[in-house]
């Protein structure tokens, strides 16, 4: 089985603390994670486990296959210090 992350570039995101002008920010939203022998099977598994996804307004979803050790390679950053 391979692990996949499913994303969309539809929708929008606000910056924390935004009150005045809305500044357009390019963003991706994580739809979910799933496993399968290939991306098609993983997508079907994602929809089976999360049936509410078909009720959302998202249409264009794409995925990347994750390396087996992806979780151990996480690194966090802080923009302000």
C-alpha positions as CSV (number, residue, x, y, z in Angstrom):
1,X,0.0,0.0,0.0
2,X,1.1,3.5,-0.8
3,X,0.2,6.7,1.1
4,X,-1.2,9.8,-0.6
5,X,-2.2,13.3,0.3
6,X,-5.2,14.8,-1.5
7,X,-5.3,18.6,-2.0
8,X,-7.2,21.3,-3.7
9,X,-6.3,24.8,-4.7
10,X,-10.0,25.8,-4.8
11,X,-11.4,28.1,-2.1
12,X,-9.6,30.8,-0.1
13,X,-7.9,31.3,3.2
14,X,-7.7,34.4,5.5
15,X,-4.6,35.4,7.3
16,X,-4.8,35.2,11.1
17,X,-5.8,38.6,12.5
18,X,-7.0,40.0,9.2
19,X,-9.5,42.8,9.8
20,X,-9.1,45.5,7.1
21,X,-8.2,44.6,3.6
22,X,-8.5,41.0,2.4
23,X,-5.2,40.1,1.0
24,X,-5.3,37.3,-1.6
25,X,-3.1,34.5,-0.6
26,X,-2.3,31.5,-2.8
27,X,-3.2,28.4,-0.8
28,X,-3.8,24.7,-0.9
29,X,-6.3,23.0,1.3
30,X,-5.7,19.4,2.5
31,X,-8.7,17.3,1.7
32,X,-7.3,14.2,3.4
33,X,-4.9,11.3,3.5
34,X,-5.5,7.9,2.2
35,X,-3.8,4.6,1.2
36,X,-4.1,2.3,-1.8
37,X,-2.1,0.2,-4.2
38,X,-2.3,3.3,-6.6
39,X,-3.8,6.8,-6.5
40,X,-7.1,5.7,-7.9
41,X,-7.7,3.1,-5.2
42,X,-6.5,5.6,-2.5
43,X,-9.0,8.2,-3.8
44,X,-11.9,5.7,-3.7
45,X,-10.8,4.7,-0.1
46,X,-10.7,8.4,0.8
47,X,-14.3,8.9,-0.4
48,X,-15.5,5.6,1.3
49,X,-14.1,6.7,4.7
50,X,-15.2,10.4,4.3
51,X,-18.5,10.3,2.4
52,X,-19.2,13.9,3.3
53,X,-16.6,15.0,0.8
54,X,-19.1,14.5,-2.0
55,X,-21.3,17.2,-0.3
56,X,-18.6,19.8,-0.4
57,X,-18.2,22.4,-3.2
58,X,-14.7,21.2,-4.1
59,X,-14.4,19.8,-7.6
60,X,-10.7,19.8,-8.5
61,X,-8.7,17.5,-6.2
62,X,-5.1,16.3,-6.9
63,X,-2.8,14.1,-5.0
64,X,0.9,13.3,-4.3
65,X,2.2,10.0,-3.3
66,X,4.1,10.3,0.1
67,X,7.3,8.6,0.8
68,X,7.1,5.8,3.2
69,X,9.0,7.7,5.9
70,X,7.3,11.1,5.3
71,X,5.9,11.4,8.9
72,X,9.4,11.1,10.4
73,X,10.7,13.9,8.1
74,X,8.4,16.7,9.3
75,X,10.1,20.0,10.1
76,X,8.3,23.0,11.6
77,X,9.1,26.6,11.0
78,X,8.0,29.9,12.6
79,X,7.7,33.0,10.5
80,X,8.1,35.3,13.4
81,X,10.9,34.1,15.5
